[in-house]
């Protein structure tokens, strides 16, 4: 059993990228790992939340490295760097981050697209960062090509994982097609149905209160509530069961293939 | 004061006059646009047409920004008259607040309310002097001094195009009287017609839904529009007055909610009058382009992923038509009787009853773009069938054939 720290925004906020990270965490949990989710957004169904920009992230990762050996870190806007970060701050934070990542046995970076690192993925400041990473997961071929040119990263370390679940999420909402004869009424019905479902979900979330701080409980509770609502059995976290299973399978394959340190 | 042409006796060859509180470049408003285009359209068909208006550009200040006088534009004689400000802004403001709260006003207070925004006595006097020489006097919209006082001059030859919405002003006694005493009424949509029957049961017997129309642009330049305004991300579009009466703040709230739900993959771009007062939390997601030139506006509609219409105070909603013409789907407030009617009748627009449904409308546009485009195509067919100027001007001419009855 690994002790996994998952860092990044998870639902309800955060859209498809957040759902993807949640599925990663869910997969780890299903595998018997001990998982802690740390989110920058207090609305997330995470175990912990707090500022994760700049040195606050570095401090959090350093502190939590004592209890965790595996790190799944999502690189998203303002995590680790705010878009308006200056060159000096960028250099200092990325260097410090590279150092602190070295404290984990296994590190996976999950990059949003376009990669939200101000100043780009290259440069001397990122060298330490890439050197401390086992795997980098990117969403688009352009990002993979960009990273392949970065010194310190090998092609094997870069994994392309297209955001297929966005299409799955769309399928869950069952939009009519352009050729449907009752296009407007069907779209309108689906909007009303989805909105009603969302209202039920929010009401249920209000009933159970904010996510509990105990390890594992908040996230699983979030999944449980979604799955227990009528019509949502196949849509925990906004994904179909098949879609979620596919993502979990990819994560497992990824972990199996990752380097041990 | 300019005089009308000699020899006119109000007969079939006499001029037709439109009275609108604002006219000219920079003026934003649905009824103002309909009046301007109808006047030009009828002039192009050989009618003698005049527009009587004020020197005001802003419907907030009613300050005299244009020069008084007359000129000919697009075959229409335009006569401008200076506004006179309210006697007491404090008293006017208090009456306005009471009307907004739907409190009962005495007859005297209603008159004071009408006089509280602007008055344009010179225009009134011009009508008094020349009413008999006009074939018909068309006043629009219903709630301003120019219409309520103008209807008093020659009601037997007056048509009001009220552009009525279900709002507190509509239920004032002075409005009911105006709608009841004139000889004719032109409505822009069937829901407006029905609402007017509820507001004024003793409606002028001669009334018709003539509709309104929009110009059909020869071409659109969505890519150029985005480039000219630095818009790199896809966006939804709101065009109109940024004020609560038009649902602007409700739209901001719904959009903020959609952003929080991560349903808003689009920015919100807005154009029009009024300060948009964008909340700090939406800075960077809501883009205000201010006032757009008439030639540029169709490009904005074409560049948008969807038009949003949050207003419940519409008697026609030109922006819906302009969006559909540009092949852009429409997302409208279900509480807006007229816009919901258009959406359902055309099969080309979606409506939302709350923020959650608004968010899902955005998701539909983002996740099913082909279906959204197919909806917009239905909307375009609807506009071309019902709201071309040829159709509307035919209806107006038919109405005018034996108006006023002798």
Interface residues (C-beta under 8 A of the other chain):
Chain A: X12 X13 X14 X15 X16 X18 X43 X166 X169 X170 X173 X175 X176 X177 X178 X179 X180 X183 X184 X185 X187 X188 X190 X191 X192 X194 X195 X198 X199
Chain B: X260 X261 X262 X265 X343 X344 X347 X348 X349 X350 X351 X352 X353 X354 X356 X357 X359 X360 X361 X363 X364 X367 X368 X370 X371 X373 X374 X375 X378
